[in-house]
Every structure is written in C-alpha cells, then in structure tokens.
C-alpha cells in the first residue's frame, strides 16, 4: 500500500484524513488549476509513527507536567522544544522509512521539495490557524525524512499549544498530514486576497521578487496592488520603500539587495490582471473569499496554497496574538540586536546614572513627589519598550537552538545553551565585582571588623573607594534588601569558597562540532547565527540588570520620602501629595511585581514536578525568599527557593547549591544564571514558596525537573 497520495486520489472532503491544506490543493487540482507536483502523507502515517515509537507516551508526560493554561510563554517554548527533539531523534521503523524513501525518490527524484503541515481543521471554512505549524523549504533526498519529523513535531509547537482548545489538541486524538510539493524556482511570489482583510470592498495582491517566504515571515516588504471587487478596477499600486529579493539558503530565507530590481515591480499590469481573474475563479470554486499563495515560474502562475478568509474573533484581553509575534525572522532579529545593543541599553544606563546622581536628601517634599513620578514613568516607558523589542529578541536563542538540534541531534534538547553561556553577562560581571570586594575583606581583618560593626568599610580605605565604584555601577542592594545588605553580601562572599562562572569554557568543543556540521562555505553564516544566539542570551539577562537600576532608584526615592513623612513640620498639602505619590508605587519585586505574602499551608507532596532548567543534582537546606530582606540571611550551600529570581537575587547565586522557582522556562533570569554557575535548577514548580519552608532539606534534580522534600523524620 502506498504511503504517499497524489492529489488526484484525495477527496476535497477528506479533511480528517489529509487535513485542510491538502484537501484545498486537491480541489484546485480537480478544477484544473495550476498546482506543482504534490504528494501527501496521510494522518494515519503520523498516528502509526507516534504509536509505534512510543512518542504518544512522551507527549502525554510532557503535557502533564503542569496545566498548560498556567504556563508562561517561556515554559511553552521549553515543552515544545523538548517534544521537537524527541520527534527528531526517535528512530523510524525500518519498513515505514524504506517505503517513504522509495516513494519520494520515484516522485521527486533530486528536485527540491517544500514540506508543509496539513492538520485537520487548520484551514477550515470557519477558522484559520496560519503560522501555527512549520514548513521546511528546499529539501532534497534523505533530508525529507527529517523535514517530515519537523512538521509532525510542530503539531505540538508552542504556537499550537496556545490554541490547544480551538485546535482540539489531544495526545490520543490529534493528527497531522504532510504536504510535499515540488519547490518551484520562482522569479516572483506573493499572496492574493480576493477580499481585503482591512477593507471588504477591495482585494489585495502582494508580491516580492524571489521566494514568497520572505513576505510571509515579514523579512521582505512587498509591492501591493489594491483592486475594487465590484469593478475589478485597479485602485492603487503601493511600492515598498526598498525592494529586496528573497533567496533560499539551507532552508532559510535570506533577503538580498539587487540593484537591478530596485526600480522594477515584481508584477506587470497584465500579470496583476491574470492573478485577479484567478482570485475570482477561486472565490467561485470555494464559495467564499479566499487568500492564496502563488508564484511565477517562467512567467506561468502556479498556486501553492489556498484557504478561506475567516474573520477572527478579537478579544482585547487575549494575549495570544502578541505571543505569535515573538517569532521574528532572522533579519528582523539582527535589526533588533543592533537597536538594543547600540541604542536601548546605553540609553538605559545613561538615564539610570543620571537618576543615581540626584541628591534626594536635599530635596523638598514637593520635589520628591516629582522624583517619584519621574522614576515611575521611566519604568513604565522602558517596560513598553521591553515588551516590544526585548522579549521578541529572545527568539534568537530558540532560532539558534533549533538549528543546532537539527544539525547535531543531541540527547539533551538544551545542550545548545552551553555554547551561549559564559559570554559577558552583566550579572556575572557584577558578581565578579562582589568577589573582588570580598577578597579585600578576606585579606584585611580590620576591614572585616568594620563591616561587622558599621555595615560599611573604614573611611578613606581602598575598599571604600571600590565600594563606592560598585554602588555607582550596579546600584545599592540596600534599596531592596534593607540597610547593610551590601555588607552582608560581601561578608558572605568572603566566608564562602570562591566560585567562578563554570560555563565560561564549556562550549568550545561543541562550538567546533556545530560549525563543522556545515559545509565550509556556510560556516561563516553558521558562526553569525551562533553570535546572534549569544547576543539574544546575553541581552535576555542584561535587560534585567538595567531594569534593576531603575527599580533601585525608585526604591531609593520611596525610602527618602517615607523618612521625610516622619518630619512633623511638613506642610499639610505637601504631606498629602507625598503620601499619594507613595501610594501609587508598589512593594517592588521585578518590574513592579508585588512582594509575596503566601498563606502557610500543609505540605501536599514529597516530590514536586517542574521544568528541568539546569542539569545536575544537589542536596541542601532551603532558603525561601518571600521578601527582599530574606536575602540578607542567605548562607553558602543553601538552595534558593523563590517565586521569581529577579536582578537582586543573582547577588547570592555564587553562594547557592541550586535554584528552585515557581516561574518557569529556559529563558528566565534564574535559569540563565544557574547555567552560568553550573547550578542544578528546576523552574515552573506551582506554589513552591508555600510547599517548602526555610531550613527544610531538599534534593534538586535538574535533569528530570524534580524537587524531593525530606520529611521531618528524615531530617
């Protein structure tokens, strides 16, 4: 029995077996429309693969770690990446593998192929979920088997998990067909909307030079033609500011400048008219407005995909559309990196330094009101930029990770983070500066005594100068953890054995392995992708340090204002304004999160399950951080347990034996710092600060994502 099905044997109604995309293509083929050579793997093949390889149980276990509706976007990334790695690494059954290889060779020979998803309900008449599943372009030979796995794995992508209810995702029931279509050597490609999503009385044709994926992923801006639906009249041609050509390289779309095409639109007037006529025929065929992906090959139109235009139900409180925007193209990531590194972070440092220079103690109550508002507004302004630029930049980590896993196929899906760690994180630089302060304390008993008595070094000492320089560069932890917090940290560092960032040289061997997996001519591009991943990883942590300086400044002005309110001589109006300004701030954790005040409760389980975020195992007493002042008591060898590791907590990372956190994900601050120091780390543990108490003995398994609590009898 054949595993691959040509379009002419597929019924357009058989969406349960072949998915919406394949059935739409079958309808096009049956109507005599121009479609490239296409074959389809049915949903049955997917079902057999996950059942016979045991992947079905892996999916059930992964999705059972934590209720999906409670997962942050970082946790969804992690779960999807782990599942993707399982799909890529599990071996094929020999009979299935041979059958697919033989049939692919007979149909496509050595011609490049586009491999696309076709899930039931993906492109239905009532709803469309474009972009939730993967496509792999330009694949030949044995690479097709791996591409099929990648498409199957995208049934459980982070994007799909967001829409699990609408898609009806169920490990036992959900299935995926795969469309394999000959990739055309397109001179032009684009999208046709027979009805404009923005203006129902118009239609839209968008086109770019080269492959159409650059238009789809947003890396290339198209030419756009607007047409009147009732009369077919061309309303307007809107050229882009700059025309680029989409070039396919190693499955990635590379936008390329071609001066000879700069003044030439991708379509002439005759081609626009022909496409619009095809759009009218398609609307008649499907009985409703459609959007269609197409390309030009030797001036002949080929149809690549068609789906009904659906009207999305918009909910202003639905954050999922924002989440879907967190998958920018590589070229967009490169632009974001330049903006953040060259403009945003220097501007944040400059503004925070200027705030730190303000002599708040000399200001009047009314002036303090203005200072509170200034710092609060700065935080809100940078928070908006953070959402718009910093969070999407984190996708550079995953982009590199997926390429690494595709090339190397490691057993550990997060092995790639070893290539990213140890490359100039500001949190590590800050902790190294703390170590240097601690070294001076170790070497001078008089200085150590001054710290114990006064909470600061002796006046005019060398340590005093280093101390002040530290405060200017990194802010004063006293504004978070109370008076003498820096003295307590330095003393703890001085009494503990030194610990360096263990990950600094861990990735050298893996870097060479990664680069050598590419042909010699592509290794420079692979290195550039690695550097992009390192920049995204570094910025993911550095932005927290930058925000920490603003939080420190807000806390500082609040402390000064609270002290000023103790003065009975403040005029009544000034007192009211100052009290109102303070009431507008919160007990500050990370970017305005309120301090935790959990109700104590009985221990519900001896073993807690979370997300594995840092490999290794450690046993030690817990130190539960409910408020910033709890950091002052942190001792060497304790396990840091908290709701969310914020910039202030990383001061104590070199003292910790492990990290356990309620907030989950590979990309959160705590997981990044734990990997830098080689600490076992488990994230995404629900209610962890309520289930564990300070002093309780824990064993943290960062390989499996488990936290084992010893009972009172055991301790």
N, C-alpha and C positions, 0 to 999 in steps of 0.2 A: 504494500500500500504506500502510495506517495505521501511524503510529509509536506511537500511544498505544493500549493494550489495556485494555478493561473487564474487570472481574473475572470476568464470566460466560464469557469465552472462554479463561481461563487454567486449565490443569490444575493441581490441587494438587501433582502430582508433578513439575512442570516447573521445579524449583528452579535448574537450570543456566542456564535462560533468563530467569527472572524473580526469582530469589532467594527466600530463606526467608520473608521478611516478606510479600511479595506473594502467595506461594502459600498461606500460612496464611489471609490475608484471603479468597482465592478459596475456600478450604474453608469458611469461615464463611458466605460469600455463598451457596454451593451448598447449605448446610444451612438456609438461610432465616433466619439470624441477622441482626440489625440492624446494618448497616455503612453509613457515609456514602458519598456519591458518590465513586468512586475510579477512577483510570486509572493505567496502569503503562507506563513506558518500559522496554523490554527491555534486557538486557545487550548485545545486538547494536548498539544505538544508541551505547552507551558505546564499544564496540570500534571502530566506524566513526569516532567523533569523535577518539579518540586517534591512530588510524592516519592519517586524512586530514589532520589538523592538524600532524602531526609530534610531538605530545606524547609518543608512545611512546619516541622517542629521548631526549627531555628527561628522562623518568622513569629511563631506563636510565643516563644520565650522572649524574644526581643521586644515585642509589642506588649508583653505582660509585665515588664519591669516597673512600669508606672502608668497610670491613666494618661492617655495621650492629651486629653484636654487640660492636664496640669503641666504639660511640658512647655518650657521656653523654646524659642527658636533655636538656640544653641543645642538643646537636647534632641530636637527633631533632626538636626544635621547629624548628630552623633549616631542616632539609631539608624538613619538611612545609610550612613557611610558603612556601618558595621554590616548591615544586610547586603549592601552592594558588594562588599569584599567577599562575603560568603557566596554570593551568586557567581563572582568571577573566579573563585578558587575551587569550588566543588567539581570533581571530575564528571565528565559526560559518561553516560552508559555507552559502551562501545558501539552497539548496534544503532542507536539513535545518532551518534556522532557520524558514523560512516554514511548513514542514509542521507543526512543533511548535506554533508560534504559532496557526495556524489551528485545529488540533485542540483546543488548550487553550481557545480562545475559544468553540468550539462546545460544549464540555463544561461549563466552569465560568463562562463569561461574566465578570462582575466580582466573583464571590464569592471570599472569601479562601480560600487553599489551604495545607495543610501538606505540605511536600515532605520525604520521608524516604528513607533508604537501604534497599536490599534486595539485599544481596550473597549469592551462593551460599554456603551453609554458615553464614551469620550467625546464624540462629536454628534450628539443626538439632535433631534429637531427642537427639543425644549431647553437644552443647555449645552454649553461647550466648555471644555477644560483645556484649551490650548495652552501648551507650555508646561504642563504638569509632568509630562513624561519625556524621556530622552529620545533624541535622534543621533545617529552616528553616520557621518558622511564620508564618501570616498574610500570605502573599504574594499579590499580585494582578497582572494584566496582564503587562507586559514584565518585571517583576521575577522572574517564574517562570523565565525563561531563565537568569538569574544564579543563582537558587537551585538549579537543576539542576546547574550547574557546581560550586557549592559542595559539593553532596552527592557528586558524582563525585570531586572532589578529596579528600574525606575517606576514600576508599579507601586513600589514602596519608597519612592523618593520623599524627601522632606516636604516638597510641594504637594505631592499626592496625599501625604498624611494629614496635611492641613484641611483638606477637603474630603476626609475619610467618610463623613456622613453622607455627603452628596454623591460620592462615588460608590458608596456601599462597600467600602473596603472590609474584607473579612478574610483572615488567613486560609480558612477552609473553602471559601466560595470564590474569591476574586481570581480573575484570569487575565491573560494578556496574549493577544495575537501579535504577529510581527509582519510588517510590510517590507519587502525587499524590492527596491526599484533601481533600475539602471540609472546611475548618476550622469546626467547629460552635461556635455561640455558647453555650458550656456554662455552666450555673449551678453545676454541681458536676462534679468529675472525680476519677479515682483509679486504683488498681491493685488487682486481685483475685488472691490466691494461693490456688489450691484446696488446696495443701498448704504449710504454713508452712516457710520455709527454716530456721527456728530450732527448730521443734517439729513433727515429722512427723505427729503425731496431731491437729493443728489446721490450720485455714485462717485466712486473714487478709484483711480488706478495709480498705484505706486510702483516705481521701477528703479533699479540700480544696474550699473554695469557689473557683469560677472555673476557669481552665485548669489542666490537670494537670501542665504542665511544671515548675511551681514545686515540686511534690512530687518529680518525677524528678530535678531538679538540686539538691535539698536546701535551697532557699531558703525553703520553706514546710513547717512541720511538720504532718503530717496527723492527723485523728482516726483511731483504729484500733479495729476490731472483731475479736475473736478468737472463732472458732467451732469446735465439736467436729466432726471429719469424720464420725465414725460415726453421730452422732445429729442433726446439724445444729443442736445447741443453742448458743445464744449464751453464751459463757463470760464475756466482759468487753468493755466499751467503755472505751477509753483516750483521753480528750481531750488535746489538746496544752496546753501552758502558756499559749499565746496563739494565737488563730485569726486568720489573715490570708487575704486574697483574692488570688489570682494574676491580675494584669492584664497583658495583652499590649500592648506598645508597641514599634513599629519592630522586630518580631521578637524582642524581649527580654521576659522575664517580670519584672514589677515587683511585688513583694509590697506589698500595700496594706492599711492598717488600716481596718476598717469596724466601728464600734462596734455597729451594729445586728445584726451577725452574731456578735458575741463570745460570746453565750450560746446560739447555735443551731448544733447539729451539722450538717454538710453533708448527712447522710442521716437519714431517719426509720427506724423499725423495719421498716416494710413494704418500703422500698427496699433495706434490708440483706438481707431475706429473698429478694427478687427477684434481687438480684445473686448471692447464694449459690446459688440454683437454676440461674442461667445458668452459674455456675462448674462445677456438677455436670454439666450438659449438655456443656460444652466438654471436660471431662475424659473423658467417654464418647466424644465425637467424635474426639479426638486420641489416645485410648488411653493417656493418662498425665497426671499432674498438670501444670497449666498456670499461667502468670501472664498476666493480661490487663489492658490499659489500656482504660478506658471513660470515658464522660462522660454526663451527663444534659442533655438538651435538651428544654425544655417537659415535664419530668418523664418523658421517654422515654429508655430506656437505649440508647446507641449504643456499639458495640465498635470500638476504634481499632487494636488490635494484640493478637496472642496468640502465645505461644511456649511450648514445653515447659519445665518447670522441670528444670534439669540440676544435677547435684551436682558442683561444681567440685573439681578435684584440687588440694588445698592443699599448698604446699611452703614451709616456713618461711624458706628461703633465697631464694625468688622475690620480688624487689623490685618486680615489675610492678604488683601491686595498689596499692602505695604510690604509684607513679608516676601511676596513673589518678586518684588522689585530688588530683593537682595541677591540677585544673580546677574550682576552686570557682566558685560563682555570683557575680555582681556584688555582691549584698547581703552575701554572706559575705566578699568581699574588702574591702568598706567596713568591716566589723566588724574584720577582721584589721588593717587600716591603723590604726584607732583604737587597738587594743590595742598594736601595735608602737610607734607614734609616742608615745603618751601614757603607756605603762607600761613596755614592754620596754627600749627604748633608754635612757630616763632611769635605769632601774634598773641597766642595764649600766654606764653612765657613773659612777653613784654608787659601785657596788661596785668598779670598776676604780680610781677615785680613792682610795678607802679603802685598797686594797691598795698603791697607789703611795706612800702616806704612811707605811707601815711602815718603820722604821729596822732593816733586816735585819742590818746590820753589828754591831749591839749585841746581837743575839740569840744564845742558846746553840745548840749543835749540836742538842739535842733540840727546841728551839723552831723551828729551821729545818726540821726534819722535818715539824712541824705546818704550817708555812707552805707547804712544797711540796705537801702533801696538800690544803691549803685551795685553792690555785690550780688544782691538777689537778681537784679536784671542781667548782670553779666552771666550768672549761672544759667538763667533761662535762655539767653541768647545762644550760648555755647551748647546747651542741650539740644536746641533745634538743629544746629549745625551737626552735632554728633549723630542725630537720627538720620539726617540727610546724606552725610558723607562718611563718617567714621564707621558706622555699622555696615553699610554696603562694602566698604573696603575690606572687611573681614572675609568676604568671599574669596579674596586672593589666596587665603590659606587653603580653603577647600578645593579651589581650582587646581592648585599645585598638588594637593593630596590625591585627587582623583587621577591626575596624570601619573603620579608616582605609583599608585596602586595598580594602574593599568599596565605600566611598564615592568614593575618589579614583582607584583603579585605576592606581597608579604603575608605571613600568617597574621601578624598584628596590623589591623587596618590603620592604626595611628603611628606606625613606625616612622612615617614621613616627618612627624614633629621633631624627631631627633636631628633632622637637617635644618630645622628652623630655629631651634633653641641655641642660646649662647651667643647671640649677635647683638649686643649693645642695649639690652633693655634698661630703661631708666630706673626701674625699681631695683635692679641688681646694682647699678651704679650707686644708688642711694644707700643700699645695704653695705656695699663695699666702703663707702664713706663712714658708715657707722662702725664697721670693723676697724677702720683706721683710728677713730676716736677711742674705741675700746683698747686698742694696742697701747695708746699713750697712757691710759689708766692702768693697764697691767704693769707698765714699766715704772710707775711713779706712785708709791704708797701715799704720799701727801695729797696728790690729786684725787686718788680714790677716796681718801678720808673726807676731802672737801665735798665730793659728790654725795657722800652718805649724810653729811651734816647740813649742807646748804642747798643741795639739789642742783648745783652748778659748779663748774671748775673755779679754781682760785682766780681772782682778778689779775690781769696782766700776764697770765701764764700762756704758754704756747698752745695748750689745749683750749683756752678761752678764745684765742683767735680762730682756731679750727672750728670750734663750737659755733661761733657767730657766722662763719662762712657756710656751715651746714644749714643753719636756720634760713639764711638768705636764699640758698639754692633749692632747698626742699621743703621749707615751711616748718613750723613748730608743732610737733605732735601733741604738745600740751593743750592746744585748742581742741583736740579730740579726746585725749585720754587723761586729761587733768594735769594739775601742776606737777612738775618734776618728772613728767613722762619720759622726756629725753634722757634724763639722768638714770631713770630705772632701766631703760633700754640699753644704754651704754654699759651700765654695771652688769646686766645680764649677759651681754656680749662678752664682756671682759672675763666673766667667770666661766663661760662655756668654751669648749674646744672650738677652734675656728672651723668654719665650713665654707667652702667656695662654691661657685656655681658649677655643679658637677657635669652639666650638659655641654660645657663650652667646646670640648673637642670630640664629643661623642659621635658627631655626624660626618666626620671626614671620610671614613671608609664608605659610608652609604652614599655620600655625595658622588664619589667616583663611580660607584655602582650605577647610580641613576644616570649620570652623564654618559657613561659608556653603553647604556642601553639604547642610545640614539646613534644613527649613522654620524660619521664625522662631520658632515656638512650641516647637521642640525643641532650639534652640541652647544653652539653659542646661543641659540634660541632657547634650548633647554635650561642653560645657565641663567638666562634672563628671566625665565619663568620661576626658577628657584629664588632668584633675588626678589622677584615680586612677592612670592610667598613669605620670604623672610621679612620684607618690609611690612606686609599686612600683619604678620605675627607680632612684630615689634610695636607697630602702631596700636594694635589691639590692647597692648599693655600700657604703652606710653601715654595714651589719652587719659587713662585713669590717674596717672601721676599728675598730669596737667590739671585735671579736674580737682584733684586733691588739694592743689594750691589755692584754688578758688574757694573750696569748702573750708579750708583752714582760715582764709581771710574772713569769710562770713562768720565763722565761729568766733574769731578774734573780736570782731566788732560787736557781736552779741554779748560776749563776756564784759567788754568795756561798758556797754550800755547797761547791763544788769548791775554792774558796780556803781554806775552813775545814779541809778534809781534809788540806791541806798542813801543818797545825799538828801536830807530833808529840805534843803534850800532850793531845790529845782522848782522853777515856777510851774504852776498847775497845768497850763496849756502845753508846755514843753514835756511835762511828765506824761500827759495823755498821748501826745504824738509818739513819744519814745516807746511807751507800752504797746501802742497799736502796731508800731513797726516790728517790735519783737514778736508780737502775736502772729504776724504774717510769715514768720520763719518756722521751721520745724526742728525737732530733735534730729540732727542731721546724721545720716549714715552715708551711703553712696548716692550722690546726685539727688539728695532730698528724700531718701527713703527714711521713714520713721524708725526710731530705735525700737528694738524688740522688747515686748513685755509679755512673754507667754505665761499662761497659767500652768503651774506644775501639775503633772499627771502621772499615773502609774505607768510603768514600763510595759509596753504591749507586746514586745517581741524581743527575743535574744539575738536574732540575726536580722539586720536591716539591709535592704537591697537598694542600690543606687546605680550610677553610671561609672564604669571604670574610666578614670581620667588621668591617672599617673601610676605606672607599673611599680610593683614591689609590695612588700608586706612589712608592717611594723606593729609593735605592741607597746602600749604605754598608757598613762593616766590622761583622761580627757580634761581639757580646759575649754569650757563652754563660754563663748563670748555673747552676752546678751546686750551689753552696752560698751562703749569705747573704753570706759575706765577699767573694764575687766582685763584689758591688755597689760596693765601695769603689773599684774600678778603672774604673768606668763613665765614659766620656768623651762629650762632646757630639757628636752626629751618628752614634753607633753604633746598631746595630739590636739591640734586646733580644730574645734567644732564650732560652726557658726551658721548663721542664716546665709550670709553672702560675704566673701572676702572683698573688702574694699581697700583703697590705696593705703590706708593707715595700718591695716593688719599685716601687710607684707613686711613691715619692720621686723616682725617676730618670726618670719619664715625660716631664717637660718637656725633658730632655736627649736623648731618643731620637729617631731618624729614623723608626722603625717598630717594630712588635711582632710576634713570631712565637712561637706557643705550642703545646705538644702538646695540652693540654686544649682542648676545642672548645666553640663555642656563642656566640650573640649575647649571652647574658645573663651570661657570666662576667666577673669583675672586670677582666681585661686588656682585653677588647673594649670595655667601658663606658668605661674611662679613655682608651683610644686614640681613641674617637669624640669624647670631650670635648676632646682636644687636636688633633683633626684628623689623627691619625696613621694611615697605612696599617697594616692589621692582618690577619693570617692566623692562624686557630686550627685546632685539630684536625689538626696535622701529626704523624703517627706517628713516634716515635723521633727527634724533631728535634734533641734535645741530643746525640745520638750521631752524627748525619749531618752536623752543622755544627760547626766549631771556631772559637774566638775569633780574630778578625782576618780571617777569610775574607770576601771581598766577596760581598754578596748584593743581589739586586733583589727587592723585595717588591711584589707586585701584589695590592692589597686589593680590587680589583674582581672578579678571577677566582678569588682564593684560591690563588695560585701563589707559590712561593718559588724563584727561579732562582739557582743557585750557580755562581759563576765558578770555572773550573779554575785550577790553579796557573799554567799558561802564560798565561791571560788576565789574571791579576793581576800 
